[in-house]
């Protein structure tokens, strides 16, 4: 069982993004009085009483055309009821009930998944009266809340935890390799899954968004079970383009959250774009293994340097993820598709590799001595005295130094490059941290 996913829905400008920021303790979502301004990352983690669930704010997926608001919101809720475990339906208590609110309520009342009606902008107990008219919508769970100051959100979260299913220890302990196959619509995700499995697990057409559902498949590979997650497609054809992006992101990010290694599939004829960059950023943020698979390579006219030049261009575009492995494949002809599996297994091993402390210091300290970090603004020498690796799920390297707050980001990248040069970690994001240690 994956970590629970909660969806925040509602018409524009009711406070969805403010609620998201409050729950996730972030300022990821842009908050403004203008409808439809949330355009960046709309997902985050919520921790409450030792439990963690994920939340997605749909605010960024509301179209700018008012004529499409109602249709977009209805589609988002229909998608959310399939993809998510719970819905938070936000209304504006001060504005009062609207026809869109009534329509949303009608959809949610018929759903089997739990939903909560949040009468927002009830900033003090004196505003509790605002929720009275919303009882007519027929919800069991109605809360007068303030996303702005957090009023009543603690009670809401307590209730939510009691109605969400969290993975137990046995599920968390699943040692099988989990691969998330992610990428833009129509790059060949379903074709790749089918080719690996040897049968048509997913529906494949040349129309973006045709996969019926996101279902984990088990690949038997030389006696080993490997879990493949196909993240493609819409259950039905969406009429609102923002919802295609919304649905794709729900599938993609949920797969990344629950995988060990992500395979980002690119179309050889299109290369890498901004949407791919966002996926890479999320893989790095979650510290998952990363493979770039360039599909439809059979369609490219090639000479002896084509692959090398293509890989160089991709790695330049990826910037801080230039450590990722790049494989050129064809899901159609099955060219090099099983190299992806071998590479994913290797990268997963690299994620858990531990460098002995004495070896780490014997190798890295002379390199640091030869190229030390810059001095502090007052001219004091910054000395790194000791290095150790920590972390069970991905590599974390701690450097103990005096005045480490003056060590620039560029030097941190230098240290990462040297670790990779000396010890490997291909396809594996890592964390470089610093701790206090006074210079002797």
C-alpha positions in Angstrom: 0.0 0.0 0.0 1.3 3.4 -1.0 1.2 6.4 1.3 -2.2 8.0 1.3 -2.9 10.8 -1.2 -5.4 13.7 -0.4 -6.8 16.0 -3.0 -7.8 19.6 -2.3 -10.6 20.8 -4.6 -12.9 23.7 -4.9 -13.8 26.6 -7.1 -11.1 29.4 -7.7 -10.1 31.8 -4.9 -11.6 29.9 -1.9 -8.2 29.4 -0.3 -7.0 26.1 -1.6 -3.4 27.1 -2.0 -3.3 28.8 1.4 -4.6 25.6 2.9 -2.0 23.6 1.0 0.8 25.9 2.3 -0.5 25.6 5.9 -0.7 21.8 5.8 2.7 21.3 4.2 4.4 24.1 6.2 5.6 25.6 3.0 5.2 28.5 0.6 5.3 26.3 -2.5 2.0 27.4 -3.9 1.6 31.0 -5.0 -1.2 32.8 -3.1 -2.9 35.7 -4.8 -6.4 37.2 -5.0 -6.4 36.5 -8.7 -8.0 33.2 -9.8 -5.7 30.6 -11.3 -2.3 31.8 -10.2 -0.9 28.5 -8.8 1.2 27.3 -11.7 4.2 25.5 -10.1 4.5 22.4 -7.8 1.2 21.6 -6.2 2.0 18.6 -4.1 3.7 18.1 -0.7 4.0 16.0 2.4 1.9 16.5 5.5 3.1 15.2 8.9 0.8 14.9 11.8 1.2 12.8 15.0 3.9 10.7 13.4 2.0 9.9 10.3 2.8 11.2 6.8 0.4 11.6 3.9 0.7 13.5 0.6 -1.5 16.3 -0.6 -2.2 17.8 -4.0 -3.6 21.2 -4.6 -5.6 21.5 -7.8 -5.4 25.3 -7.8 -2.8 25.4 -10.6 -5.0 23.3 -12.9 -8.0 25.7 -13.2 -8.2 27.2 -16.6 -8.1 30.9 -17.2 -11.4 30.9 -19.1 -14.3 31.2 -16.7 -16.5 29.2 -19.1 -14.4 26.2 -18.3 -14.2 26.5 -14.5 -17.2 24.3 -13.8 -16.2 21.6 -16.3 -12.6 21.6 -15.1 -13.4 21.2 -11.5 -15.9 18.5 -12.2 -13.4 16.5 -14.2 -10.7 17.0 -11.5 -13.0 15.6 -8.9 -13.9 12.6 -11.0 -10.2 11.9 -11.6 -9.4 12.5 -8.0 -12.0 10.0 -6.8 -10.1 7.4 -8.8 -6.6 8.4 -7.9 -6.8 9.7 -4.4 -7.7 8.3 -1.0 -9.5 11.4 0.4 -10.8 14.7 -0.8 -10.9 18.1 1.0 -13.6 20.2 -0.5 -12.9 23.9 0.2 -15.6 26.5 0.1 -15.6 30.2 1.0 -17.7 30.8 4.1 -17.8 34.6 3.6 -19.0 34.5 0.0 -21.5 31.7 0.7 -22.7 28.8 -1.4 -22.5 28.9 -5.2 -23.9 26.7 -7.9 -20.5 25.2 -8.5 -20.3 24.3 -4.8 -23.6 22.4 -5.1 -22.5 20.5 -8.1 -19.2 19.4 -6.5 -21.1 18.3 -3.4 -23.4 16.2 -5.5 -20.5 14.3 -7.0 -18.8 13.8 -3.7 -21.9 12.6 -1.9 -22.1 9.6 -4.3 -18.5 8.7 -3.8 -17.3 5.9 -1.6 -14.0 7.6 -0.6 -14.1 9.9 2.5 -14.5 13.7 1.8 -14.5 16.7 4.1 -16.3 20.0 3.6 -14.1 22.9 4.8 -15.8 26.2 5.2 -12.7 28.4 4.9 -12.1 32.0 6.0 -13.7 31.3 9.3 -10.9 33.1 11.1 -12.4 33.3 14.6 -15.1 31.4 16.4 -17.4 34.4 15.6 -17.4 33.2 12.0 -18.7 29.8 12.9 -22.1 30.9 11.7 -20.8 30.8 8.1 -20.9 27.0 7.9 -24.7 26.8 8.8 -25.9 27.1 5.2 -23.4 24.5 4.0 -25.0 21.7 6.1 -27.7 21.6 3.4 -25.1 20.0 1.1 -25.5 16.8 3.1 -21.9 16.2 4.3 -21.2 14.3 7.5 -17.8 16.0 8.0 -18.1 19.8 8.0 -15.4 22.0 9.5 -15.3 25.8 9.8 -11.6 26.5 9.4 -9.1 29.2 8.6 -6.3 28.2 6.3 -4.8 31.6 7.0 -4.3 31.2 10.7 -4.8 27.4 11.2 -8.0 27.6 13.2 -9.6 24.1 13.6 -7.0 22.4 11.3 -5.7 20.3 14.2 -9.1 18.7 14.8 -9.5 18.2 11.1 -6.1 16.4 10.8 -7.0 14.1 13.8 -10.2 13.1 12.1 -8.4 12.6 8.7 -5.8 10.3 10.2 -8.5 8.1 11.7 -10.0 7.6 8.2 -6.8 7.2 6.1 -5.1 3.8 5.6 -1.4 3.8 6.1 1.0 1.1 5.0 1.9 -1.3 7.8 5.4 -2.5 8.6 5.2 -5.6 6.3 4.3 -3.4 3.3 7.1 -1.0 4.0 9.4 -3.9 4.2 8.8 -5.0 0.6 12.3 -5.6 -0.7 11.4 -6.0 -4.4 12.8 -3.5 -6.7 10.1 -0.9 -7.7 10.6 0.8 -11.0 8.5 3.9 -12.0 8.3 4.4 -15.8 7.5 8.1 -16.2 7.4 10.7 -18.9 5.2 12.8 -21.1 2.2 11.4 -22.8 2.8 9.3 -25.9 6.5 8.7 -25.4 5.9 5.0 -25.2 5.5 4.1 -21.5 2.8 1.5 -22.1 4.7 0.1 -25.0 7.8 -0.3 -22.8 5.9 -2.0 -20.1 4.3 -4.4 -22.6 7.7 -5.2 -24.2 9.3 -6.0 -20.8 6.4 -8.2 -19.7 6.0 -9.9 -23.0 2.3 -9.4 -23.3 -0.2 -6.5 -23.6 -0.6 -5.3 -20.0 -1.5 -1.8 -21.1 -3.6 -0.5 -24.0 -1.4 1.1 -26.6 -2.4 3.6 -29.3 -0.8 6.6 -30.9 -3.3 8.9 -29.1 -1.9 10.5 -25.9 -3.7 9.4 -22.7 -5.1 6.0 -23.5 -4.0 3.8 -20.6 -7.1 2.7 -18.7 -5.6 2.6 -15.2 -2.3 2.8 -13.3 -1.6 -0.8 -12.2 1.6 -2.3 -10.8 2.8 -5.2 -12.9 5.3 -7.8 -11.7 8.1 -8.7 -14.0 9.7 -12.1 -13.4 13.4 -11.5 -14.3 15.7 -14.6 -13.9 13.7 -15.7 -10.8 13.5 -12.2 -9.3 10.3 -10.2 -9.0 10.5 -6.6 -10.1 7.5 -4.3 -9.8 6.8 -2.0 -12.8 4.5 1.0 -12.4 2.9 2.2 -15.6 1.9 5.9 -15.1 0.4 6.6 -18.5 -2.9 8.0 -19.6 -6.4 9.2 -18.7 -9.3 6.9 -17.9 -11.4 9.0 -20.2 -10.7 11.8 -22.7 -10.5 15.1 -20.8 -12.0 18.2 -22.4 -9.9 20.6 -20.4 -6.1 20.7 -21.2 -5.2 21.7 -17.6 -6.7 18.5 -16.4 -4.5 16.4 -18.6 -1.5 18.0 -16.9 -3.1 17.5 -13.5 -3.9 13.8 -14.0 -0.4 13.2 -15.5 1.3 14.8 -12.5 -0.8 12.8 -10.0 0.2 9.6 -11.6 3.8 10.6 -12.2 4.6 11.9 -8.7 2.8 9.1 -6.9 4.9 6.6 -8.8 8.1 8.5 -8.0 7.2 8.6 -4.3 6.8 4.9 -4.2 9.7 3.7 -6.4 13.3 2.8 -5.9 14.4 3.8 -9.4 12.6 6.1 -11.9 13.0 5.5 -15.6 12.3 8.8 -17.4 11.3 8.0 -20.9 12.1 10.5 -23.7 11.0 10.6 -27.3 14.2 10.5 -29.4 12.7 12.9 -31.9 11.7 15.5 -29.2 14.4 15.4 -26.6 14.1 16.8 -23.1 11.7 19.7 -22.2 10.5 21.7 -19.2 8.0 19.0 -18.1 10.8 16.4 -18.1 13.0 18.8 -16.0 10.2 19.0 -13.4 10.1 15.2 -13.2 13.9 15.0 -12.8 13.7 17.6 -10.0 11.1 15.5 -8.1 13.2 12.4 -8.5 16.2 14.2 -7.0 14.1 15.8 -4.3 12.9 12.3 -3.3 16.4 10.9 -3.7 15.4 8.1 -6.1 17.6 6.4 -8.6 17.4 7.9 -12.1 17.7 6.5 -15.6 17.1 8.4 -18.8 15.7 6.1 -21.5 15.6 7.6 -25.0 12.9 5.7 -26.8 12.1 5.4 -30.5 15.8 5.3 -31.2 15.1 3.1 -34.2 13.5 6.1 -35.9 16.6 8.3 -35.8 19.1 8.5 -38.6 22.4 7.8 -37.0 26.2 7.9 -37.5 28.9 6.8 -35.1 28.7 9.9 -33.0 24.9 10.4 -32.8 24.3 8.7 -29.5 27.3 10.3 -27.9 26.3 13.8 -29.0 22.7 13.2 -28.0 23.7 12.0 -24.5 26.0 15.1 -24.1 23.1 17.4 -25.0 20.8 15.7 -22.6 23.3 15.9 -19.7 23.9 19.6 -20.4 20.1 20.1 -20.3 19.8 18.2 -17.0 22.5 20.3 -15.2 22.7 19.0 -11.6 21.4 15.5 -12.7 24.2 14.9 -15.1 25.1 11.8 -13.1 22.0 10.0 -14.5 22.5 7.0 -16.7 21.4 7.4 -20.4 20.2 4.4 -22.4 19.0 4.4 -26.0 16.1 2.0 -26.6 13.2 1.0 -28.8 10.2 -0.3 -27.1 8.9 -1.4 -30.5 11.9 -3.5 -31.5 12.8 -4.3 -27.9 16.3 -2.9 -28.5 18.2 -2.6 -25.2 15.1 -2.7 -23.1 16.4 -5.3 -20.7 19.6 -3.3 -20.3 17.2 -0.9 -18.4 16.4 -3.6 -15.9 20.1 -4.6 -15.4 21.0 -0.9 -14.9 18.1 -0.3 -12.5 19.3 -3.2 -10.4 22.8 -1.8 -10.3 21.6 1.7 -9.5 19.5 0.3 -6.6 22.6 -1.4 -5.2 24.5 1.9 -5.6 21.8 3.7 -3.6 22.6 1.4 -0.6 26.3 1.3 -1.1 28.4 2.3 2.0 32.0 3.6 1.7 34.0 2.7 4.8 34.9 5.8 6.8 38.7 5.2 6.7 38.6 4.7 2.9 36.5 7.9 2.4 38.9 10.0 4.4 42.0 8.4 2.9 40.8 9.2 -0.6 38.9 12.5 -0.2 41.1 14.5 2.3 44.2 14.7 0.0 41.9 15.9 -2.8 40.4 18.5 -0.4 43.9 19.5 0.7 44.9 20.1 -2.9 41.8 22.1 -3.7 40.5 23.5 -0.4 37.3 25.5 0.1 37.7 29.3 -0.1 38.5 31.3 3.0 35.9 33.2 5.0 35.2 36.9 4.3 37.6 37.7 7.2 40.3 35.6 5.7 40.1 32.7 8.1 41.0 29.3 6.6 38.1 26.8 6.2 39.4 23.3 7.0 37.5 20.0 6.4 38.8 17.6 9.0 36.7 14.5 8.7 34.1 12.8 6.4 31.6 10.0 7.0 28.7 8.5 5.2 25.3 8.1 6.8 21.8 7.2 5.6 20.2 3.9 5.0 18.1 4.6 1.9 20.4 6.8 -0.1 23.9 8.2 0.3 24.5 11.1 2.7 28.0 12.4 3.2 28.8 14.6 6.2 31.8 16.8 6.1 33.0 18.1 9.5 34.6 21.5 9.2 35.2 24.8 10.9 33.3 27.8 9.5 31.3 25.5 7.2 28.6 28.1 6.8 31.0 29.9 4.4 31.5 26.9 2.1 29.8 27.9 -1.2 27.4 25.8 -3.2 29.9 25.5 -6.0 32.4 23.8 -3.6 29.6 21.4 -2.5 29.2 20.4 -6.1 32.9 20.0 -6.4 32.9 17.5 -3.5 30.0 15.6 -5.0 31.8 15.3 -8.4 34.9 14.0 -6.6 32.9 11.4 -4.7 31.3 10.2 -7.9 34.7 10.1 -9.7 36.3 8.1 -6.9 33.4 5.8 -5.8 30.8 5.6 -8.5 27.1 6.2 -7.5 25.9 6.4 -11.1 22.3 7.4 -11.3 22.0 8.0 -7.6 21.2 11.4 -6.1 23.2 12.1 -3.0 23.2 14.7 -0.1 26.3 16.6 0.9 26.1 18.1 4.4 28.3 19.9 6.8 28.8 19.8 10.5 30.7 21.9 13.0 34.2 20.8 13.9 36.6 23.4 15.2 40.0 23.6 13.4 42.9 22.6 15.6 
